Amino acid sequence: MSLLDVTELTVKSADGRALVSGVSFTMEPGARLGLIGESGSGKSLTALAIMGLTPAGMTVSGSVVLDAPGLVRTEVVGAAERRLNGLRGRAATIVFQEPLTALDPLMRVGGQLAEPLRRVRGLRGAALRKAVIAALEEVRLTDPGRIAKAYPHEISGGQRQRVAIAMALACEPALLIADEPTTALDVTVQAEVLALLDGLVSARGMALLFISHDLAVVSAVTDHVLVLKDGVAVESGRVLDIVSTPRHPYTRDLVGSARQLDSALDWSQR
């Protein structure tokens, strides 16, 4: 049985303009799918629709069904907020591009991480404090005690993203959605966070929906991709097939641009 079924998903703006049109895909437990396309292609809106978090004024049609182990199979589109709150975190959770805007600037990191641990696992007192430190250690943060006591602005961008990942994993989700999670980071930190995500997803057996405009980044952590252009899925398949024999002109442009960048950065050719 599939974990996520997206069928003819359409998202329209308040003035009726289609921002995502008829997107369909399925993810099995443990699957790794990349959503790729340029800015404005509908990638992030697709992710928000899966979580039932589309901005006010937008309308969503089609079907998004989550069927995580231990939870009731649920149609997200049109579901009541109370029902969605029961799914978020346990069935699926999301890590955004800029954690500084996702984290509460007035709350210490440890307190923010403690909330999902308390809500989902029912931890309290010493057990909760121990779990907070363990969660920070799992995402390879050194000096987790100091990080737990810090406010988001007191730690680096890479550290904030690791905290955001730790918070997402605290609920032990079946599906992790990563929406451009490394775009705001420098290249070295980006590689570290990608390796971290790759290892955590494998260790936990989670499914991963990874969103990016960068084909090279997507290919590092996923095995299948769905290419979006102007809100429409134009091509899908295995990463290796897409890279070696892209069929759609837009996909060929993405692959060509990635190869040009790789060639420009290749020190061995200098």
Disulfide bonds with the S-S distance in Angstrom:
none
